[in-house]
Structures are given as C-alpha cells and as structure tokens.
C-alpha cells in the first residue's frame, strides 16, 4: 500500500528548482512504494555531444511527407516541428484524453519549445525513429505541448518532476494517467540504455508492463502527488501585511546573499553555467541606491562595482552576439564565453533595461550602447510587419545552404579562414581583438567545450579593454573602433547570406510586455547621451524616439489581436491568430508594467487607462481575495490540475513580484480609495510570501525590492504640465528620467485636453488641480512632489535634473 505522508502547511510555494527539498523528500519517501518499472529514471541533461544532427524546423504540405499526425493543424512552431514524426502525436486537449480513456492506456506527455536544443536531439533520436514510434503508438497516447504556448500545463508537470527528483528541464517527459495525474517523469532520455541507465525504449516497455501489472499503485501515487503539491502550494497569508522590519530587511538579506555568491574574477553571481538573471542586477542597483541615499557611500559603491563589472564581462563575453547584437541564453563556462546559443525575447527586454539603468547611474556610453545593441537587434531581426515582437531564435542551424543536419551555434561561430577571407587587411586586428585562433578559441575554461564540439571554431570574446590594442596598432581609439565596426558589418553581411537559425515567430504577451518596457524607457533615457556620441555596428545610432514608436506598435498589436475589448481579457499568444490559451498572470502583470513605463516615458494617457483596466481584470481573474496574492491561471480549465501562486524570480520575474510593483506604482499615482485598494492588495500579496522573504530572499530578488518599495513613506512624483507635441516637452521628460530612481513616478498632463483632465479628475484630482494652477501656454512646467506636496515649479531640464538629484531629507 502507498504510505500517505502529510506535509506541513509551511511548505507553501516551495516549487522552484532550488527550494523543493522538503516537498521532494516527502514525495520521494512516498514513491518508494510505487515499485517503479524504472527506478533509475533520471532528470539531468544527458551529454550526447555526438548527436548534432537537427531536423528541419518547418513543415510543408502533408503530401510530401511519409507521416502526418494531428499536430499538422496547429500553429505552434514547436508542435509543427513534430507534425511529420511517425509518432501519432496529439495536441493537449480533450480529444487526446478521450482517446486514452477509450484505449485504457497512459499518456506520454512531451513538453518543450521550438528553440530548445535538447528537444531537437530527442526529436531526432527518438521521435523520428520508427521503433520508438511503434512503442508509443501501440501502448500510449502521445501528447505534445509547447511550454511557451501552455505555461500552465508545463507548470503542473515540471513542478511534479522537480519536487520528486530535485531538478527539471526541457524536454520534459512525463507519463500521466488518462485522468492526467502524473505517474513518473524525467527530461531528456537517450533512445538506448547507456552507462547503467535505461534508455527511452526500455522505459516505454517497462511503463507499459507496469500499467497492466501495478496500475493501482501507479494511479494512487499519482493522485497522492497532486494532493501533496496542492497542499504545499496553497500559499495564504496569516496577516494582511508584512512585519515592518521584514519589508526592509529582506532587501539587505538578498543583497548580502548575492554578494557572497559574487564572482570577483569574471563577474556574475554564482558559478557556471552562468545565466544573466537580470532580477539580481535590479536588486543590487536598488539596494545600492538605498545605501547611497542613507549616506553609506562605501557599501553602495561596492554593490555598484559588482553590477558594473558583471555587465562589462557579459558584454565582452561570447554570450553577447558581437556581430548581430543581443544576448544568448546562458554561458556554459564561468567566463561568459561559450554560450547556449538560443536567443530569448525575455532576456533581451530585461537586459536592455538593466543596461539602461547602468547608463542612468554612470552616464557611461558603454552601457547605453549595449542597450541600443539589444534593442537594435530586436528591431532588425525580431519585429514583425505590424510591430509584434517574436519570441526566440534557435541555438541550432545548418552550417551551409542545403545541409540536412544542424549544429548548435553554427550561425555564430567562425573559422580563422572565414575571417581572413571576409576581412582581408583588417583580419589580423580583428582576430587579435576577439581572441580568434587557428585551432579555435574555446580553450579558456575546461567547461567551455569539454567534448571538442567547437574544435577549429571561434566564439568571439573580448579579453582586453579597447585602449591597449588601439595603441598596439598605432591607431587613435575612435579609428580603431570604426575598423572593428566595419569588420562586424562585413561578418554580419556574410553570415546573413547563409542559413539562419529557426525563428519562433510566436508573439507572447508577457515577453512583449518586457520588451515594451525597455523600448519605452530607452526613448527617454538615451536622450541623455552626449551630443555627437558615435556608434558602431551592430548599433544603428537611431533617434531614441524610434524606440518609443516600436514600443507603441508592439502594444497596439496586442490590443488589436490579443485583447477582447468587450470582456477586457487577454489571450496568451499569437501565431496565425490567437492561441487557444487564455492570458495568464504573467501576461497581465508584465504587460501592465510595460504600459506603465510606456505612459511614464511620454506615451498617451490611453496606455495608463488600459493598464488600470487590465489591473482590474487581473484582480477579477487571478486575485485570491481571502488568502492574498495572485494565482498563475484563471482556474477555468479542468485539465490543469494545479493553480499556484508563483514567487520565484528566475530567468523571468514572477508574476506576483511584478504585480506587487505594479500595484505600488498605481497606488502612488492615484489618491483616495483607489490608491488604498492598490496598496492593500500589494501589502496582502507580500504577506503571502513572508517566509520566503525571510528564509530564501535570494530566490525572490524582485519581490525583495517590492517589499522595500512599499515601506517607502511616500514616493516621489514628477508632474509635467504643458502641451505634449513639443521638443520642450520631450526634453523635460528626458530630464525626469535622467537619474536612476525606481521609486519615482512621472505624470504628464495637458490641461487643454479635456479627456485627459477628466481621467485625472476621476483618479487623482490633485493632478488635475496642479495642471490648472501651473499651466503656461509657452512652456512646460515641472513640479517635483512627495505625497503631492510640491517644490516650486521649474521650466528648464537642467533645473529639473538638479531637483531630482537632491538627497532625500
């Protein structure tokens, strides 16, 4: 019999990769009674470095294929990659579930995404194999899920695998019962037995046998697992707000924990593999600002130095695409050199923002150029015809036109011969600068290329500052940088003529929200660059206003195609039409954040109105009014067995962390009952995660920032009054955004716009009154206020900047 073990309610929300130990041990103790057919099922990524062959990523008409399955009618690029496998795949849905019930067989659930390298490997090794397909088709109903299209489904089964085995990843491979309870799972499985571990074929045969011989045990343990997860993840607050001391202590605790993990040699927090986790940078910048305001300058400087060195190392490393701009997913080594080459939109949006923050603190064009580098990459390669922003580019591509096989990084790496042929007279200078070597340069760390996959190939990396090599070649620094830019342009043109990595042109609302934020903020922060600043390829050097245009186009696309004006509801994603999935918490929270940034950067009042509208709908769909905080799904789909309150700030921030900051921002812009409503919801939300903030602050850095923000007695408001279609207005907006201050809000109003005045009368009559009392037809007036007690008005950008730089009393 299955031994039922109860979990303490204190295990709430311990579902992230790093914080599942108690839940994991409980489930492991329970599952020892399962008598699994393959107890050595494993989760870690299997290093099949010899398997470099990748399949084509697009599907054509069924008539040209030997096999066509139910995925051929789907829109997801990931599902379409599997539409012509011999496996009889179904998409997630009632048709598949009914078929499993009819045949009385388990479901094999495979979850991944179109730019996932190991998903491609398993596709080639197993899902294109006729023997594997026969095993799956005979004994299982096979279901494919795109985790980017259905993050709610992915969350259920990833949580199960993480809790049971202590780790997870993609592809996620889970066996589930016809009523969708998990039975066992892992990630990548090689097709055949190796190193004492069972291969996928062996696992399939043993699961089939167990389904008929030990079904009751399997089903009971699956139901038990879901019960335990539901109990552990049902987070509720014991009070309506955090203890006062914790609001500020969590920030210091998280900064202290991150500082202890700081790599002083190569930058970053933690060891290899190194992920550019922007929420860590955000916390360290916020904490340093607090220390500086308190007069603790030496500690503030230490924190800033960690951040700046990390951003510099990332920018000079191979994780940065020096030729085309943007950043790859992560570095496999400690030096940020050899990356996993996929490019994700959620990384670009967040990284552009932290480089913008670094520029606003230092006024160093190095950081502004990097933010431009990222945003220009998006504008060039990732934006569709209506302004929509696509989700990802693959790590793998063919080495040459017509090649059937794909290799990881093929598009981004170079032989020395290629560089010599393309760059001619400047090849030597370029090779010196980017550490290009005849036998390949992936030799800086034993972790960079342990299996010699990149032998003879070079991943570009800058090992020295530009001034030293310029002097070596006897060139003025500006001329040296010009030559490097010309070389990058030539290499960009050359690689553009070859086969590109697969583009996942799915439009995801949440990730677009992150990009909208950085584009909007860039439009004003980059106006602070010195006049005459010179840029080199891949930076375009456009007028910052163009970034605002891109932000507004992306937001408009979402409103047109992914928003129901009558129901006020979002859809989650778009490709050849909206997906079947509804908008999730992250979609609402990230988009609201982007819209608030869009408004504060000078966008129309309608963006703020839409943000408020979305916040109201988010509260209706996701808010736990009794227990506090937000669930990740609306809870309307019975096939999704878990409804959790996510808190982990990982590669993407959690929806609850972003929501807390959104609520605090809205509360500081409104007055009266509306302001109080937002503030109380934020306080209640943070109280839900009290134990997390106290015990595992490093897992929730953005939430730590939110906890401090809500303890700030009153936030600073900059109120700009005047006509908006003028250069003076833009310059005053740029001045309002020139310095780094996450607790500052920017409000702008034209008293001659009746609609705008009505909106402020309804939400904050103080703003409307200020506008009427301070309007001047021939100038833009700025007031800097706290708790709507304002300093004397100023009318020039220099005076406004000076006011905003004054230390708080």
Phi, psi and omega in degrees: 000149178287128179277116182274121181246128181271146178253145176292145178295346179289354179278015184304137172063021180269063186242003178281166186303326186263356189227040181248015192297313182293316178297319181299312183296322179297314181291325178295317178299320180294320188281354176293346177271000183284333188054054181304144177294336181221079186294345179266016174307135189232164188249325188299155180291128183273127188277076176270070187293343180282343181272094182248355184283124180245147181278163173301148187256359178238154180250145176248195186297148184297336184295338182265007183238147178291324183234143171217130182241189186292349180283348185295340180266001182276166179258338183296128177303323180295315179294322179294332176298338183250009186291341182239023169291155171290345175292136181275074184289147168242151166284163177299125180165174187298328180301316179292317182296318180296322179295320178295320177293319181297317182274348180059051179229158176287164176260134168263117184254122179242121184240133178199203177205162196290338182255018182274117184300311184286340170295319178296319181299313182292328176299311183292315185288319190245311189281346173261002182269128185295325181292316177297316181301320179297318178298316180293314184293326182284325192239358184217161161258122187261129184235131177253137177228132171274113185297334179283334179273327181230069178296337179292318178292314179303319183300320182299308190274334172292321178299317178300310183294318179296317182293324185279319188248351177088004178197173181196183179162187181235143006290143175263127184238113186227136172262128183229157180283166177301337175265017166078012176281138181288141180251312176198166181190175178191202177243252178280132171241128172292158185292327186240160178298134178211144172053036178078005180249144182288141174276176186297322180296317178297316180300316180300317181295320183285325175295320177302312180298317182295327181298326181269332184261334185225035187299315183302317180295316180298312184294317179298319181290327176294317177296321178298317181301315180295319178302314182294320178294318178300317181294316183289331186260005180274070184288132174219152181274141175273347176217175184271352179203162178290152168302142186305318184292329181289328180306320181265328182294326182300320179298312181295321180297315180296316179298321179294316180296318178295319180300323180292335180264004185293136176265100185288344181274317185237004180079163180096169182241113184103180184253181181291149355292145185256124178254137175281085184272093188301333180298332176293316178298316180301317180295315182295322177294316180297315181296319179296322176299317179297317179297317181297316179297331180275000179087007179268072191291323184293317178291323177299318181295322179299315180297317179296321180298320176300315182295310185295319179295319178299313181296325178292315180296319177297317183294327182272346182278175180285348175294338175269129176281096184294335185273317186246355180086164181084174184236144174280173190295308180198169178256136180281344182243174184283349186261010183059029188269291185267116185266168156275121203278356180295151177242124184248139181299322184296330175290316185298314182299315182288319181292321176302321180294318181287329174291324174297318178299316180298321178294319182293338177274319188260336190061025180268122184295343175306314184284322178294324178296323179291322177294319175298317179308313181292312185290327176290326173299314179300314183294327183279319192243347192235007183248132182275181187295337179255013179094356178294148183248125185284168194267326188192159168239144187289159173281335190253146174202164178288147180285335179208161181299133178091347179292137182276337184259150179242153179229148179294131175077003186305325183289335192252350185253159190225144167270160180294328179294319178300316181292319178298315183293322185278321189262343175056239188296336182262007183299317183297315178301314182294318181296320177297316185293321186253020174054049179269131186230153182301321183266007183098156187244015183274049186240010184283338180215145177295344181270349187293317184207067188295340183249015177056034177293330185250028179298129182081001181245157184234129171258115188300134177210141176262119182261346181227163174291155186290337185293321182294310179294329177299317179296320180301321181269005177064036183242143169301147184304318182297319179294319179299315179294325177298317181297317178299319179297318178297320179295317179298322178298317179296316179293323177299313180298321181293313182289335179292339178280347179265181180291128181276159170296156176300134175260121172275103186269024172289142179254113182255126186301311185300315182290326174297324177301318178297319180289321177303318179303309184290323178296315181295314181296322179299327184299335179252319181297322183286349172292348177277357175294146181297143178299135180088005178303133183257142181237152177234150181307140012273007176285133183277321182081037183282166171298130181306336178302332181295331177291323176297318177302316180296320180296315182292324177295319180295317179295321180294323178300315180298317181296321182287317193253341188232018181226128176268109186295330181283315183272349183059036183242146176267150163264161187280318187207168185219130165201114187057036183119164179296149177285174179282344185277140176285170173295139178257176182307313182300325179298313179293310186296313183291323178291318177302316178301315178296320180292323176296319176293322178298315178295310184297334178277004176114003176292166184296160180299338181295334177291320177294318179299318179294320178300318179295318178300315179294322178297320177298317180289323176301316179298321181293320187272325193239340188288131170271097187291334179274311187268345181089156177080177184243137170283159183280340182230163176291343180078022184261348184258111182294344180280351178260109194277342181239138173235106191244163173254098184287138178229344188289122175269096183251231176300325170245147175292158179283153178299328179288322178296313180295320180297320179302316180291320176302315181296320179295319179296313180295321179298325182281348179262342182255174173226170173068215186294328179295313178300316182295322178299311180298316182296316180296321177295321178295316180297316180294319178302310182297326179296331178301324187254030182302313182294326179294314179296329182276320189258332185222054185302325184294341178281345186226056185300320181290326176293327175298320176298316180298320180298323177286318181305321184286344178273350178292123187305315176207136182276153180279131175245134170253118181249118179256128183239125178156180177289137189269340183270060181212155176296324180299319179296315178299318181294322177291323175297317178299319178296323180295333182258004190291327183254155183279121176198095182295344180263018178254138175246143178245122180239134180229143187208137175251110184297344178276355179264103186298321181297316180296317179298321179296320180297317180287327175301323182283327186256329181198091185295339177300321180295314179299320179294317177300320181296314180296322185280344187237010182287135173227127188297332188254009180206166176257127183256135178243137174236133177253117190234151166229128187054032179057031163253119197247151171285166176303146183293149174235157185231012177225149185301322183298316179294323179294316178301317181297318179299319184286339179273352178297136179294143176294146180285000000 
